[in-house]
């Protein structure tokens, strides 16, 4: 691994945490310049609700066809849990695929529409579905082990789950951008993460910290409005406080998921191509990712392992 260059912006040294904050602002600006990508998690959420509803409908119909004890057996219980895992994984992967296309096109000077992004995601539905089946299977196996383990086993299982999430962090961009199959995408994801592991972890930790602080501040403010309304015995103020909470929860989910997806794709593009979006801080990204790009030879060697 190449030695990491010290981060200096405009001639001034910048710590990793501050660099993560600057990267967050750049990703937010990148996302805000293409606000239609905020519709993607909305569409994915609605699709997930539809799939979950369909699965629950199947369970309800089956409940009238079999005895109650049939559903109390572990195989049947885990089968329906697996279906829920697949539904969640597929809608998440689909939304990430659509965002990946939008970010990829914008990073190369284009301006893709929401319809084009959804069409691109649909074009990779088979690979996304296969990936969903893989990650749902891993998730279910870990869940079974977790449920049947004691404290130490639960801790180890959680660590394995975290490692799996890290290993597969760039799977969807690999499927959409490089048109790879699910297994090759896992290998490519591991390779890209090895190239960007420090920046990926630091930027995500920074994002989590920023989102957590913003979340707590807004929620405390909303609770304060509700308490104020109760003290004044004003139903309208109490309703306003709850409405503010609902609005914030929705807005928080949309923005945080979109920014995280943007960062994921930008890291992937820069690590594999060295491409920096025209409206992105080139110096910041280059200094945070001061590593050699992934060459085709290195990728081929990794895929042969």
Secondary structure as a PSIPRED ss2 file (coil, helix, strand):
# PSIPRED VFORMAT (PSIPRED V4.0)

   1 X C   1.000  0.000  0.000
   2 X C   1.000  0.000  0.000
   3 X C   1.000  0.000  0.000
   4 X C   1.000  0.000  0.000
   5 X C   1.000  0.000  0.000
   6 X C   1.000  0.000  0.000
   7 X C   1.000  0.000  0.000
   8 X E   0.000  0.000  1.000
   9 X E   0.000  0.000  1.000
  10 X C   1.000  0.000  0.000
  11 X C   1.000  0.000  0.000
  12 X E   0.000  0.000  1.000
  13 X E   0.000  0.000  1.000
  14 X C   1.000  0.000  0.000
  15 X C   1.000  0.000  0.000
  16 X H   0.000  1.000  0.000
  17 X H   0.000  1.000  0.000
  18 X H   0.000  1.000  0.000
  19 X H   0.000  1.000  0.000
  20 X H   0.000  1.000  0.000
  21 X H   0.000  1.000  0.000
  22 X H   0.000  1.000  0.000
  23 X H   0.000  1.000  0.000
  24 X H   0.000  1.000  0.000
  25 X H   0.000  1.000  0.000
  26 X H   0.000  1.000  0.000
  27 X H   0.000  1.000  0.000
  28 X H   0.000  1.000  0.000
  29 X H   0.000  1.000  0.000
  30 X H   0.000  1.000  0.000
  31 X H   0.000  1.000  0.000
  32 X H   0.000  1.000  0.000
  33 X C   1.000  0.000  0.000
  34 X C   1.000  0.000  0.000
  35 X H   0.000  1.000  0.000
  36 X H   0.000  1.000  0.000
  37 X H   0.000  1.000  0.000
  38 X H   0.000  1.000  0.000
  39 X H   0.000  1.000  0.000
  40 X H   0.000  1.000  0.000
  41 X H   0.000  1.000  0.000
  42 X H   0.000  1.000  0.000
  43 X H   0.000  1.000  0.000
  44 X H   0.000  1.000  0.000
  45 X H   0.000  1.000  0.000
  46 X H   0.000  1.000  0.000
  47 X H   0.000  1.000  0.000
  48 X H   0.000  1.000  0.000
  49 X H   0.000  1.000  0.000
  50 X H   0.000  1.000  0.000
  51 X H   0.000  1.000  0.000
  52 X H   0.000  1.000  0.000
  53 X H   0.000  1.000  0.000
  54 X H   0.000  1.000  0.000
  55 X H   0.000  1.000  0.000
  56 X H   0.000  1.000  0.000
  57 X H   0.000  1.000  0.000
  58 X H   0.000  1.000  0.000
  59 X H   0.000  1.000  0.000
  60 X H   0.000  1.000  0.000
  61 X H   0.000  1.000  0.000
  62 X H   0.000  1.000  0.000
  63 X H   0.000  1.000  0.000
  64 X C   1.000  0.000  0.000
  65 X C   1.000  0.000  0.000
  66 X C   1.000  0.000  0.000
  67 X C   1.000  0.000  0.000
  68 X H   0.000  1.000  0.000
  69 X H   0.000  1.000  0.000
  70 X H   0.000  1.000  0.000
  71 X H   0.000  1.000  0.000
  72 X H   0.000  1.000  0.000
  73 X C   1.000  0.000  0.000
  74 X H   0.000  1.000  0.000
  75 X H   0.000  1.000  0.000
  76 X H   0.000  1.000  0.000
  77 X H   0.000  1.000  0.000
  78 X H   0.000  1.000  0.000
  79 X H   0.000  1.000  0.000
  80 X H   0.000  1.000  0.000
  81 X H   0.000  1.000  0.000
  82 X H   0.000  1.000  0.000
  83 X H   0.000  1.000  0.000
  84 X H   0.000  1.000  0.000
  85 X H   0.000  1.000  0.000
  86 X H   0.000  1.000  0.000
  87 X H   0.000  1.000  0.000
  88 X H   0.000  1.000  0.000
  89 X H   0.000  1.000  0.000
  90 X H   0.000  1.000  0.000
  91 X H   0.000  1.000  0.000
  92 X H   0.000  1.000  0.000
  93 X H   0.000  1.000  0.000
  94 X H   0.000  1.000  0.000
  95 X H   0.000  1.000  0.000
  96 X H   0.000  1.000  0.000
  97 X H   0.000  1.000  0.000
  98 X H   0.000  1.000  0.000
  99 X H   0.000  1.000  0.000
 100 X H   0.000  1.000  0.000
 101 X H   0.000  1.000  0.000
 102 X H   0.000  1.000  0.000
 103 X H   0.000  1.000  0.000
 104 X H   0.000  1.000  0.000
 105 X H   0.000  1.000  0.000
 106 X H   0.000  1.000  0.000
 107 X H   0.000  1.000  0.000
 108 X C   1.000  0.000  0.000
 109 X C   1.000  0.000  0.000
 110 X C   1.000  0.000  0.000
 111 X C   1.000  0.000  0.000
 112 X C   1.000  0.000  0.000
 113 X C   1.000  0.000  0.000
 114 X H   0.000  1.000  0.000
 115 X H   0.000  1.000  0.000
 116 X H   0.000  1.000  0.000
 117 X H   0.000  1.000  0.000
 118 X H   0.000  1.000  0.000
 119 X H   0.000  1.000  0.000
 120 X H   0.000  1.000  0.000
 121 X H   0.000  1.000  0.000
 122 X H   0.000  1.000  0.000
 123 X H   0.000  1.000  0.000
 124 X C   1.000  0.000  0.000
 125 X H   0.000  1.000  0.000
 126 X H   0.000  1.000  0.000
 127 X H   0.000  1.000  0.000
 128 X H   0.000  1.000  0.000
 129 X H   0.000  1.000  0.000
 130 X H   0.000  1.000  0.000
 131 X H   0.000  1.000  0.000
 132 X H   0.000  1.000  0.000
 133 X H   0.000  1.000  0.000
 134 X H   0.000  1.000  0.000
 135 X H   0.000  1.000  0.000
 136 X H   0.000  1.000  0.000
 137 X H   0.000  1.000  0.000
 138 X H   0.000  1.000  0.000
 139 X H   0.000  1.000  0.000
 140 X H   0.000  1.000  0.000
 141 X H   0.000  1.000  0.000
 142 X H   0.000  1.000  0.000
 143 X H   0.000  1.000  0.000
 144 X H   0.000  1.000  0.000
 145 X H   0.000  1.000  0.000
 146 X H   0.000  1.000  0.000
 147 X H   0.000  1.000  0.000
 148 X C   1.000  0.000  0.000
 149 X C   1.000  0.000  0.000
 150 X C   1.000  0.000  0.000
 151 X H   0.000  1.000  0.000
 152 X H   0.000  1.000  0.000
 153 X H   0.000  1.000  0.000
 154 X H   0.000  1.000  0.000
 155 X H   0.000  1.000  0.000
 156 X H   0.000  1.000  0.000
 157 X H   0.000  1.000  0.000
 158 X H   0.000  1.000  0.000
 159 X H   0.000  1.000  0.000
 160 X H   0.000  1.000  0.000
 161 X H   0.000  1.000  0.000
 162 X H   0.000  1.000  0.000
 163 X H   0.000  1.000  0.000
 164 X H   0.000  1.000  0.000
 165 X H   0.000  1.000  0.000
 166 X H   0.000  1.000  0.000
 167 X H   0.000  1.000  0.000
 168 X C   1.000  0.000  0.000
 169 X C   1.000  0.000  0.000
 170 X C   1.000  0.000  0.000
 171 X H   0.000  1.000  0.000
 172 X H   0.000  1.000  0.000
 173 X H   0.000  1.000  0.000
 174 X H   0.000  1.000  0.000
 175 X H   0.000  1.000  0.000
 176 X H   0.000  1.000  0.000
 177 X H   0.000  1.000  0.000
 178 X C   1.000  0.000  0.000
 179 X C   1.000  0.000  0.000
 180 X C   1.000  0.000  0.000
 181 X C   1.000  0.000  0.000
 182 X H   0.000  1.000  0.000
 183 X H   0.000  1.000  0.000
 184 X H   0.000  1.000  0.000
 185 X H   0.000  1.000  0.000
 186 X H   0.000  1.000  0.000
 187 X H   0.000  1.000  0.000
 188 X H   0.000  1.000  0.000
 189 X H   0.000  1.000  0.000
 190 X H   0.000  1.000  0.000
 191 X H   0.000  1.000  0.000
 192 X H   0.000  1.000  0.000
 193 X H   0.000  1.000  0.000
 194 X H   0.000  1.000  0.000
 195 X H   0.000  1.000  0.000
 196 X H   0.000  1.000  0.000
 197 X H   0.000  1.000  0.000
 198 X H   0.000  1.000  0.000
 199 X H   0.000  1.000  0.000
 200 X H   0.000  1.000  0.000
 201 X H   0.000  1.000  0.000
 202 X H   0.000  1.000  0.000
 203 X H   0.000  1.000  0.000
 204 X H   0.000  1.000  0.000
 205 X H   0.000  1.000  0.000
 206 X H   0.000  1.000  0.000
 207 X H   0.000  1.000  0.000
 208 X H   0.000  1.000  0.000
 209 X H   0.000  1.000  0.000
 210 X H   0.000  1.000  0.000
 211 X H   0.000  1.000  0.000
 212 X H   0.000  1.000  0.000
 213 X H   0.000  1.000  0.000
 214 X H   0.000  1.000  0.000
 215 X H   0.000  1.000  0.000
 216 X H   0.000  1.000  0.000
 217 X H   0.000  1.000  0.000
 218 X H   0.000  1.000  0.000
 219 X H   0.000  1.000  0.000
 220 X H   0.000  1.000  0.000
 221 X H   0.000  1.000  0.000
 222 X H   0.000  1.000  0.000
 223 X H   0.000  1.000  0.000
 224 X H   0.000  1.000  0.000
 225 X H   0.000  1.000  0.000
 226 X H   0.000  1.000  0.000
 227 X H   0.000  1.000  0.000
 228 X H   0.000  1.000  0.000
 229 X H   0.000  1.000  0.000
 230 X H   0.000  1.000  0.000
 231 X H   0.000  1.000  0.000
 232 X C   1.000  0.000  0.000
 233 X C   1.000  0.000  0.000
 234 X C   1.000  0.000  0.000
 235 X H   0.000  1.000  0.000
 236 X H   0.000  1.000  0.000
 237 X H   0.000  1.000  0.000
 238 X H   0.000  1.000  0.000
 239 X H   0.000  1.000  0.000
 240 X H   0.000  1.000  0.000
 241 X H   0.000  1.000  0.000
 242 X H   0.000  1.000  0.000
 243 X H   0.000  1.000  0.000
 244 X H   0.000  1.000  0.000
 245 X H   0.000  1.000  0.000
 246 X H   0.000  1.000  0.000
 247 X H   0.000  1.000  0.000
 248 X H   0.000  1.000  0.000
 249 X H   0.000  1.000  0.000
 250 X H   0.000  1.000  0.000
 251 X H   0.000  1.000  0.000
 252 X H   0.000  1.000  0.000
 253 X H   0.000  1.000  0.000
 254 X H   0.000  1.000  0.000
 255 X H   0.000  1.000  0.000
 256 X H   0.000  1.000  0.000
 257 X H   0.000  1.000  0.000
 258 X H   0.000  1.000  0.000
 259 X H   0.000  1.000  0.000
 260 X H   0.000  1.000  0.000
 261 X H   0.000  1.000  0.000
 262 X H   0.000  1.000  0.000
 263 X H   0.000  1.000  0.000
 264 X H   0.000  1.000  0.000
 265 X H   0.000  1.000  0.000
 266 X H   0.000  1.000  0.000
 267 X H   0.000  1.000  0.000
 268 X H   0.000  1.000  0.000
 269 X H   0.000  1.000  0.000
 270 X H   0.000  1.000  0.000
 271 X H   0.000  1.000  0.000
 272 X H   0.000  1.000  0.000
 273 X H   0.000  1.000  0.000
 274 X C   1.000  0.000  0.000
 275 X C   1.000  0.000  0.000
 276 X C   1.000  0.000  0.000
 277 X C   1.000  0.000  0.000
 278 X C   1.000  0.000  0.000
 279 X C   1.000  0.000  0.000
 280 X C   1.000  0.000  0.000
 281 X C   1.000  0.000  0.000
 282 X H   0.000  1.000  0.000
 283 X H   0.000  1.000  0.000
 284 X H   0.000  1.000  0.000
 285 X H   0.000  1.000  0.000
 286 X H   0.000  1.000  0.000
 287 X H   0.000  1.000  0.000
 288 X H   0.000  1.000  0.000
 289 X C   1.000  0.000  0.000
 290 X C   1.000  0.000  0.000
 291 X C   1.000  0.000  0.000
 292 X C   1.000  0.000  0.000
 293 X C   1.000  0.000  0.000
 294 X C   1.000  0.000  0.000
 295 X C   1.000  0.000  0.000
 296 X H   0.000  1.000  0.000
 297 X H   0.000  1.000  0.000
 298 X H   0.000  1.000  0.000
 299 X H   0.000  1.000  0.000
 300 X H   0.000  1.000  0.000
 301 X H   0.000  1.000  0.000
 302 X H   0.000  1.000  0.000
 303 X H   0.000  1.000  0.000
 304 X C   1.000  0.000  0.000
 305 X C   1.000  0.000  0.000
